[in-house]
Amino acid sequence: MEIRLRTLTPLWTGGVEGICDRLHETGIIGSLRWWYEAVVRGLGGEACDPSQHKCGYDPEQPNKGLCDACQVFGATGWQRRFRMTLGAGTQLFCADPVLIPSGRIHRWTDRKGNPRSRAGGWYLGAGQVGQDIEADFRSTIDLFDFEILVVPTLKLAQDWTALGAKEQNGYGVVKLHRARNGQKIPLTVSKIQQNLFPGQRWPDMLPALTDFFFCRVRFRPKGGDWWKDLKEFQLALNGKVSDSQGTVTLRNQITVSNVAEWFKQDCFPLVPVLKNWLRYTVFASLNEGQSNFVFGTVDTVCPRCYEKVNKRWDKHKRCGCDLKRHKPIERVRSKIGLSFAYKVRECWEFRVWGWMPQQEVLDTQPRQLSLDREKDFLKPLYESFKPDGSLWQSGPFKNVAELCQPWHWRELGSDRDSTGSIYTDSYEFLRSLVIAKEAS
């Protein structure tokens, strides 16, 4: 299967010292596997947690000791069913990652008792771009069929999410075409076979299609230099962040030429603005643990309350969790993904997607998050991004941009779904995402 890839936002596939020096196949394959696992779980199949190394080839075990995802993407003793080669892109700009500040200053005291401070915010690297990047998939066995679920997973990423590393931070929105007889044909899905997996979805903490929402928002800026009206970029260009206790000078300050490089590619790094607004305005009422669970953290956290803990602790003092019995969690992935803004004809568009485990899972011991999936997560998100939501009325786009149609919100089993249908079957939901006209 020969694919040609056009970047709508820069691709990030990892690299040395935080710089995406070239496109790495592993970054795409890892991302594709993550989405494939989510689709498989949502359709009732089994997809293990790769970080636990549960699967391993054993011909004496059912399914040879492999889950449905490992059968395709490989495990110990079992080769991945395909190989991938990835062509070259072009680095967007040759510079270290630049800081887009949140407006907050973090202060602490080091081990020697000296006061330290830094500006909070998000670092953005250049990433790789290209109009016709080759991505060729070659089966390692004669019988493997990409059309069954690999192509639908690629189509899901193309239409609603992103591919590559850091896709939750705005990178990796792509347009895919098949290469046939010297021509490029849009990637399409004609059908998805019913009952691919004999089981049913049992809710757990692992991401599954049935627990996801997908949103696409189009907007039209009200001015030519609209991005300069976003407070985060005002601070970034100024090079300083101040509060009542003092001023911090930014390291790796962004320049107008950096922004110009993004605009040349018809994209703009809107993610820090949206993340800042979501975390500190829309979800300002969340406590520390709830915020860590929703937005993710690189800190080690308590498996009960998700507050930061020290790995050497035997017990969390506040919630009482036995950290010897319940292993601390070393890293939490954000439940919300966002894309850069990218041009769609005369308008701009960005994507929001995410997932939240079912309420029965959130309430399962040892977790004591007191987080309501509907009231505390899905409803605030929908109310924020909907056509008359707070994004436009009081958020970052007030006096900056106006809504363009179409506007899309997709969610299983909800009357919020913008198609006007309430999907209860996960197969039909997937078909509506990758086959229906709305996804084109």
Secondary structure, DSSP 8 states (H G I E B T S, - for coil): -EEEEEESS-B----GGG---S--HHHHHHHHHHHHHHHHHHTT-----GGGT--B--TTSGGGG--TTHHHH-BBTB--SEEEEE---EES-SS--EEEEEEEEEEEE-TTS-EEEEEEEEEE---EE-SSEEEEEEESSTT--TTTTHHHHHHHHHHHS--STTTTEE---EEEEEEETTEEEE-------TTSSSS-----SS--GGGEEEEEEEEEESSTTGGGGSHHHHHHHHTEEEETTEEEE-SSB--HHHHHHHHHTTEE--HHHHHHHIIIIITTT--HHHHHHHH-BSS-B-TTT--B--TT-SB-TTT--BTTTS--BS-B--SEEEE-EEEETTEEEEEEEEE---HHHHTSTT------IIIIIIHHHHHHHSTTSHHHHTSTTTTTEEEEEEEEEEETT-TT-TTS-----HHHHHHHHHTSGGG-
